[in-house]
Amino acid sequence: LEDAERALKGAATVTVPAVVVDIFKDCRSHLASLQPPELVSDRRLGQAVRMLQVVAWTCGRSQVEVCDCSLLAHVFWQSLENRETFQTWLQARLAKSRGRQLAAILSGLLDRVLSKATAAADLLGELQVFQRATEKEIVEAERQQQLARAHCWLPHKETQNFCAAVDLELDSRSGPRTLLMEVARLSAAAELAAEEVDVYVRKRRAVGDLEWSGSSSDASTIDEQTFKLGKHKGRLFSEVAENDVDYCNMVEKKVAAGSFGGDSPLDRQVRAFVSYLKESRSQ
């Protein structure tokens, strides 16, 4: 009993950073969007926050971390019907980086190079600033992985899943590690042939490289790309696109023929998935 009281007192001193507050907000919004909807009360949110403060304190920390939020997979959902959907969404949400934002910034910089608005001599300086921001993002993501591996509350399997999801995000097309490699290539091109760097960018883009269409800071991207209905409920668009070609072909044909044109949740979901497939192929 004394240990419990000491833990509660210690937990009260643990801070909750803005990044964790945003995760709670997104969890609440996502659960409300499910079918059937699940509403998370202010009281329940407060209980979850206090739980994570205790978790952080017992791990020897003075701040709740992103990796601690993995435990929300066990406390927020109410119906078994929505459990897998929420847990899949949460894993992707916790792994989410600023990669899309960074990709949009890099894409804009290259657009300025092609239009001669940014001189080759200035490109190196801007790439160095971009490199520092990207490295900072990678360092933070890898720090979360280290904290997860040393976590005293996360089961081994959940730690593995969290770390794998972070790696997948870092190495994705617009992931920070991928962007860092592109920055190295662009810097080398600018140093070796400063006057022809625009030619290099144009050639790379001609084969589909150095473009990140749809890159944005929209926090709802993961939510929008998760199936909430049907046989693939709880799975990400990317997962279904890779593993169920027959389903992809079927819905594309039906949408092209005029099906799923209504405003029901299923119709909107199918149209969003078909749009995702077309955009993925264009990249």
Residue pairs with C-beta under 8 A, 6 or more apart in sequence:
7 54
7 57
7 58
8 54
10 57
11 50
11 53
11 54
11 56
11 57
12 53
13 57
13 62
14 53
14 54
14 56
14 57
14 61
14 62
14 63
14 64
15 62
15 63
15 64
16 49
16 52
16 53
16 63
16 64
17 63
17 64
19 66
20 52
20 64
20 65
20 66
20 68
20 69
22 219
23 66
23 69
23 72
23 93
23 94
24 45
24 48
24 49
26 93
26 219
26 223
27 40
27 72
27 76
27 86
27 90
27 93
28 40
28 45
29 220
29 223
30 86
30 89
30 93
30 223
31 37
31 38
31 39
31 40
31 76
31 77
31 82
31 86
32 38
32 39
32 40
33 223
33 228
34 82
34 85
34 86
34 228
35 228
35 229
35 265
36 79
36 81
36 82
38 76
38 77
38 78
38 79
38 82
40 76
44 76
48 72
48 75
48 76
49 64
51 71
51 75
52 64
52 68
52 69
52 71
52 72
53 64
55 64
55 68
55 71
55 153
56 62
56 63
56 64
56 65
56 68
58 152
58 153
59 68
59 147
59 150
59 151
59 152
59 153
65 144
65 147
66 94
66 144
67 94
67 144
67 145
67 147
67 148
67 151
67 154
67 162
68 151
68 153
69 90
69 94
70 90
70 91
70 94
70 148
70 154
70 158
70 162
71 153
71 154
72 90
73 86
73 87
73 90
73 91
73 158
76 86
77 83
77 86
77 87
84 233
84 234
85 226
85 227
85 228
85 233
85 234
86 234
87 234
88 226
88 234
88 235
88 236
89 222
89 223
89 226
89 234
91 161
91 162
91 165
92 165
92 222
92 226
92 236
93 222
93 223
94 162
94 165
95 162
95 165
95 166
95 168
95 169
96 169
96 219
96 221
96 222
97 137
97 141
97 169
97 170
97 175
97 176
98 137
98 176
98 217
99 137
99 169
99 170
99 172
99 174
99 175
99 176
99 178
99 179
100 174
100 212
100 215
100 216
100 217
100 218
100 221
101 215
101 216
101 217
102 130
102 133
102 134
102 137
102 174
102 176
102 179
103 174
103 179
103 212
103 215
104 212
104 215
104 216
104 217
105 130
106 130
106 179
106 182
106 183
106 212
107 210
107 211
107 212
107 215
109 118
109 123
109 126
109 127
109 130
110 186
110 201
110 205
110 210
112 118
113 120
113 123
113 197
113 198
113 201
114 198
114 201
114 202
116 198
118 126
120 190
120 194
120 195
120 197
120 198
121 194
123 186
123 190
123 197
124 187
124 190
124 191
127 183
127 186
127 187
127 190
128 187
130 183
131 180
131 183
131 187
134 176
134 179
134 180
134 183
135 180
137 176
138 170
138 176
138 177
138 180
141 166
141 169
141 170
141 176
142 166
144 162
144 166
145 162
145 163
145 166
145 167
148 154
148 159
148 162
148 163
149 159
149 163
151 159
154 162
169 175
170 176
170 177
170 178
171 177
171 178
172 178
173 212
173 283
174 212
174 215
182 210
186 197
186 200
186 201
189 197
189 200
190 197
193 200
201 210
204 210
205 211
208 283
211 283
212 283
213 279
213 282
213 283
214 279
222 236
224 272
225 236
225 237
225 238
225 272
225 276
226 234
226 235
226 236
226 237
227 233
227 234
227 235
227 236
227 237
227 240
227 269
227 273
228 265
228 269
229 265
229 266
229 269
230 266
230 269
231 247
232 240
232 244
232 247
237 272
237 273
237 276
238 280
240 247
240 248
240 273
241 248
241 276
241 277
241 280
248 277
251 260
251 270
251 273
251 274
252 274
252 277
254 260
254 270
255 270
255 271
255 274
260 266
260 267
260 270
260 271
261 267
261 271
